[in-house]
């Protein structure tokens, strides 16, 4: 066997977990690294996990306003990044009075639009999904139908079936994917140049893709992939968040009851974050993107 292919991910950390979450599950860097590592280990093609090495570096964009250096965003750099991924957050993506939000949106916009960074994939989770929408000229608003918390089945569009399920069977078959949710804000419509992949009754844009300029109908290439849900969350994490937000009055009685009803999903697994959804993210990470010259 030759040298492993190294996939380097720059994780933009947009929040700090609650103390009770950190005590049992670690920081968001730990949580995301675990999700990506275990999703790779269980990837349907055993040769992929055997031939791939993952490196995840964390950047605190809130308190320290840390970002990857320009040198690591250059195509073919020895330690250059393949992907920039953003976490969820308790912060409001469209609150531009929050001092870390404008620099984050500007950074994401620059990576998404610069010819020099077209080789880098952008992946946004929850808050990260919303930030990407704003960076691309779209919107994020407070959802009129309230919170989505717990496991929801997200309806797949035809393109969503390609990107999120492929030919892999799962809980929702070819119609839905099931994911843990923890949000009230929503992206109401896809930004120009993006394509809708997932939706629910409460949230019209649960996932979107923007194709790379070199993408073709026979060989689709994703430059940007987002999802509103939390594939990295497990039921114990969600349970702690429900308890804390209920105790703090963030969730009212109705929202708390609905969250606990949906907790863990029908089989208690917490949806497909560590299954089809995690594998789909890996399919994007593994795509070979042509380097612009």
C-alpha positions as CSV (number, residue, x, y, z in Angstrom):
1,X,0.0,0.0,0.0
2,X,1.3,3.5,-0.9
3,X,1.1,6.6,1.2
4,X,-2.3,7.6,2.5
5,X,-4.1,10.5,1.0
6,X,-4.3,13.2,3.6
7,X,-7.5,15.3,3.9
8,X,-6.9,18.5,5.9
9,X,-9.9,20.3,7.3
10,X,-9.8,23.8,8.9
11,X,-12.7,23.9,11.4
12,X,-14.0,27.4,12.1
13,X,-15.3,27.0,15.7
14,X,-18.2,29.4,16.1
15,X,-19.1,28.6,19.8
16,X,-18.1,26.9,23.0
17,X,-20.2,23.9,24.2
18,X,-21.9,24.0,27.5
19,X,-19.8,22.8,30.5
20,X,-21.8,19.6,30.9
21,X,-21.3,18.8,27.2
22,X,-17.6,19.5,27.4
23,X,-17.3,17.3,30.5
24,X,-18.6,14.2,28.7
25,X,-18.0,14.9,25.0
26,X,-15.2,17.5,24.7
27,X,-15.0,20.7,22.7
28,X,-16.5,21.2,19.3
29,X,-13.1,20.3,17.8
30,X,-13.4,17.0,19.7
31,X,-17.0,16.5,18.6
32,X,-16.4,17.2,14.9
33,X,-13.2,15.2,14.8
34,X,-15.0,12.2,16.3
35,X,-17.8,12.5,13.8
36,X,-15.5,12.8,10.8
37,X,-13.2,10.0,12.1
38,X,-16.0,7.6,12.8
39,X,-17.8,8.4,9.6
40,X,-14.6,7.6,7.7
41,X,-14.1,4.4,9.6
42,X,-17.6,3.2,8.7
43,X,-17.5,4.4,5.1
44,X,-19.1,1.7,2.9
45,X,-16.0,1.3,0.8
46,X,-13.4,-0.1,3.2
47,X,-10.5,0.9,0.9
48,X,-11.4,4.6,1.4
49,X,-10.9,4.5,5.1
50,X,-7.7,2.4,4.7
51,X,-6.2,4.8,2.3
52,X,-7.2,8.1,3.9
53,X,-5.8,10.1,6.8
54,X,-7.8,13.0,8.4
55,X,-6.3,16.1,10.0
56,X,-8.6,18.6,11.6
57,X,-7.3,22.0,12.9
58,X,-9.5,24.2,15.0
59,X,-9.8,28.0,14.7
60,X,-11.6,30.1,17.3
61,X,-13.3,32.7,15.2
62,X,-15.4,34.1,18.1
63,X,-13.1,35.1,20.9
64,X,-9.8,35.0,19.1
65,X,-10.9,35.7,15.6
66,X,-8.5,33.1,14.3
67,X,-8.4,32.1,10.7
68,X,-6.2,29.9,8.5
69,X,-3.2,31.7,7.2
70,X,-3.3,32.6,3.5
71,X,-0.3,30.3,2.8
72,X,-2.5,27.3,3.8
73,X,-5.2,28.3,1.4
74,X,-2.9,28.2,-1.7
75,X,-3.4,25.3,-4.1
76,X,-0.9,22.5,-3.8
77,X,0.6,24.0,-0.6
78,X,2.3,21.1,1.4
79,X,0.0,21.6,4.4
80,X,-2.8,23.3,2.5
81,X,-6.4,22.8,3.4
82,X,-8.8,20.7,1.4
83,X,-11.9,22.0,3.2
84,X,-13.0,24.8,5.4
85,X,-15.9,23.6,7.7
86,X,-18.0,25.7,10.1
87,X,-19.7,24.6,13.3
88,X,-23.1,25.5,14.7
89,X,-23.4,28.3,17.3
90,X,-25.8,29.8,19.8
91,X,-25.1,33.2,18.1
92,X,-27.4,34.7,15.5
93,X,-25.9,34.6,12.0
94,X,-27.7,37.7,10.8
95,X,-26.7,39.8,13.9
96,X,-24.0,41.9,12.3
97,X,-23.6,43.9,15.6
98,X,-21.9,40.8,17.0
99,X,-18.2,41.7,16.4
100,X,-17.1,38.3,15.1
101,X,-19.9,37.9,12.5
102,X,-18.9,40.5,9.8
103,X,-15.2,39.2,9.6
104,X,-16.5,35.6,9.4
105,X,-19.0,36.4,6.5
106,X,-16.2,38.3,4.7
107,X,-13.7,35.4,5.1
108,X,-16.2,32.9,3.8
109,X,-17.2,35.2,0.9
110,X,-13.6,35.6,-0.1
111,X,-12.9,31.9,-0.1
112,X,-16.1,31.2,-2.0
113,X,-15.4,33.7,-4.7
114,X,-11.6,34.0,-5.2
115,X,-10.1,32.2,-8.1
116,X,-7.2,31.3,-5.9
117,X,-9.4,29.2,-3.5
118,X,-11.7,27.4,-5.8
119,X,-10.0,24.2,-4.9
120,X,-11.2,24.4,-1.3
121,X,-14.5,22.9,-0.3
122,X,-16.7,24.9,2.0
123,X,-19.0,22.9,4.4
124,X,-21.4,24.6,6.7
125,X,-23.2,23.0,9.6
126,X,-26.3,24.7,11.1
127,X,-25.0,28.2,11.9
128,X,-22.3,27.6,9.3
129,X,-25.0,26.8,6.7
130,X,-26.6,30.2,7.5
131,X,-23.3,32.1,7.4
132,X,-22.5,30.6,3.9
133,X,-26.0,31.7,2.7
134,X,-25.3,35.3,3.9
135,X,-21.8,35.3,2.4
136,X,-23.3,34.3,-1.0
137,X,-25.8,37.1,-0.9
138,X,-28.7,35.2,0.6
139,X,-30.7,35.6,3.7
140,X,-31.1,34.2,7.2
141,X,-34.2,35.0,9.3
142,X,-35.9,33.9,12.5
143,X,-38.2,31.1,11.6
144,X,-41.9,31.9,11.9
145,X,-42.8,28.3,12.8
146,X,-40.5,28.1,15.8
147,X,-37.9,25.7,16.9
148,X,-36.8,22.4,15.2
149,X,-35.2,20.3,18.0
150,X,-34.6,16.6,18.0
151,X,-34.7,14.3,15.0
152,X,-36.6,15.4,11.9
153,X,-37.0,13.7,8.5
154,X,-35.7,16.1,5.8
155,X,-37.3,15.8,2.4
156,X,-34.8,15.1,-0.4
157,X,-35.0,16.9,-3.7
158,X,-33.8,15.0,-6.8
159,X,-30.3,16.6,-6.4
160,X,-30.5,15.9,-2.7
161,X,-30.8,12.2,-3.4
162,X,-27.6,12.3,-5.4
163,X,-25.6,14.2,-2.8
164,X,-27.0,12.9,0.5
165,X,-27.9,9.3,-0.2
166,X,-26.3,8.0,-3.4
167,X,-27.3,4.4,-3.6
168,X,-26.9,3.8,0.1
169,X,-30.0,2.6,2.0
170,X,-31.0,4.3,5.2
171,X,-33.9,5.2,7.5
172,X,-35.7,7.4,5.1
173,X,-35.0,5.4,1.9
174,X,-34.9,7.7,-1.1
175,X,-37.3,10.2,0.2
176,X,-35.8,11.6,3.4
177,X,-32.8,11.7,5.6
178,X,-33.1,11.9,9.4
179,X,-31.0,14.4,11.4
180,X,-30.7,15.9,14.8
181,X,-31.9,19.5,14.8
182,X,-31.2,22.5,17.2
183,X,-32.3,25.7,15.5
184,X,-35.0,28.4,15.1
185,X,-33.4,30.6,12.5
186,X,-33.7,29.5,8.8
187,X,-32.4,30.3,5.4
188,X,-35.7,31.1,3.5
189,X,-34.4,30.6,0.0
190,X,-31.3,29.4,-1.8
191,X,-28.8,32.1,-2.8
192,X,-28.1,32.6,-6.5
193,X,-26.0,29.8,-8.0
194,X,-27.0,27.3,-5.3
195,X,-29.3,24.3,-5.5
196,X,-31.7,23.0,-2.9
197,X,-31.1,19.5,-1.5
198,X,-33.2,19.2,1.7
199,X,-36.3,20.9,3.2
200,X,-38.9,20.5,6.0
201,X,-42.2,22.1,6.6
202,X,-40.6,24.5,9.1
203,X,-37.4,25.1,7.2
204,X,-37.5,25.7,3.4
205,X,-33.7,25.3,2.9
206,X,-32.2,22.5,5.0
207,X,-29.3,21.9,2.7
208,X,-27.8,23.3,-0.5
209,X,-24.9,22.8,-2.9
210,X,-23.0,25.1,-5.2
211,X,-21.2,23.4,-8.0
212,X,-17.5,23.9,-8.8
213,X,-16.9,25.7,-12.1
214,X,-15.3,22.4,-13.5
215,X,-18.4,20.4,-12.6
216,X,-20.2,18.6,-15.4
217,X,-23.5,16.6,-15.6
218,X,-21.5,13.4,-15.8
219,X,-19.0,14.3,-13.1
220,X,-20.7,16.7,-10.6
221,X,-18.2,18.5,-8.3
222,X,-19.4,20.3,-5.1
223,X,-17.5,23.4,-4.1
224,X,-20.0,24.3,-1.3
225,X,-22.2,21.9,0.7
226,X,-24.3,22.9,3.7
227,X,-26.8,21.4,6.1
228,X,-29.0,23.0,8.7
229,X,-29.1,19.9,10.9
230,X,-26.4,18.6,13.2
231,X,-24.9,15.3,11.9
232,X,-22.1,15.6,14.5
233,X,-24.6,15.6,17.4
234,X,-25.5,12.4,19.3
235,X,-28.6,11.8,21.5
236,X,-26.6,12.4,24.7
237,X,-25.5,15.8,23.5
238,X,-28.9,16.8,22.3
239,X,-30.5,15.7,25.6
240,X,-28.1,18.0,27.6
241,X,-28.9,20.9,25.3
242,X,-32.7,20.3,25.7
243,X,-32.4,20.2,29.5
244,X,-30.3,23.4,29.6
245,X,-32.4,25.4,27.2
246,X,-35.6,24.4,28.9
247,X,-34.3,25.3,32.3
248,X,-33.1,28.7,31.0
249,X,-36.5,29.4,29.5
250,X,-35.1,29.4,25.9
251,X,-37.6,26.6,25.1
252,X,-41.2,27.1,26.3
253,X,-43.2,24.1,27.5
254,X,-44.5,23.3,24.1
255,X,-41.1,23.4,22.4
256,X,-39.6,21.3,25.2
257,X,-42.3,18.7,25.0
258,X,-41.9,18.4,21.2
259,X,-38.1,18.3,21.5
260,X,-38.2,15.4,24.0
261,X,-40.8,13.6,21.9
262,X,-38.4,13.7,19.0
263,X,-35.3,13.1,21.1
264,X,-33.1,10.4,19.5
265,X,-35.6,9.6,16.7
266,X,-37.7,6.5,16.3
267,X,-34.9,4.1,17.0
268,X,-32.9,6.2,19.5
269,X,-29.9,6.5,17.2
270,X,-30.2,10.2,16.6
271,X,-30.7,10.0,12.9
272,X,-28.2,9.4,10.1
273,X,-25.4,11.9,10.9
274,X,-22.9,9.0,11.6
275,X,-24.3,7.1,8.6
276,X,-25.4,8.3,5.2
277,X,-25.0,12.0,6.0
278,X,-21.4,11.6,7.3
279,X,-20.5,9.4,4.3
280,X,-22.0,12.1,2.0
281,X,-19.8,14.7,3.5
282,X,-16.8,12.4,3.0
283,X,-17.7,11.9,-0.6
284,X,-17.4,15.6,-1.1
285,X,-14.1,15.8,0.9
286,X,-12.7,13.1,-1.3
287,X,-13.6,14.7,-4.6
288,X,-10.6,15.7,-6.7
289,X,-11.0,19.4,-7.6
290,X,-9.0,20.7,-10.5
291,X,-6.5,23.4,-9.5
292,X,-7.0,26.7,-11.3
293,X,-4.0,27.9,-13.2
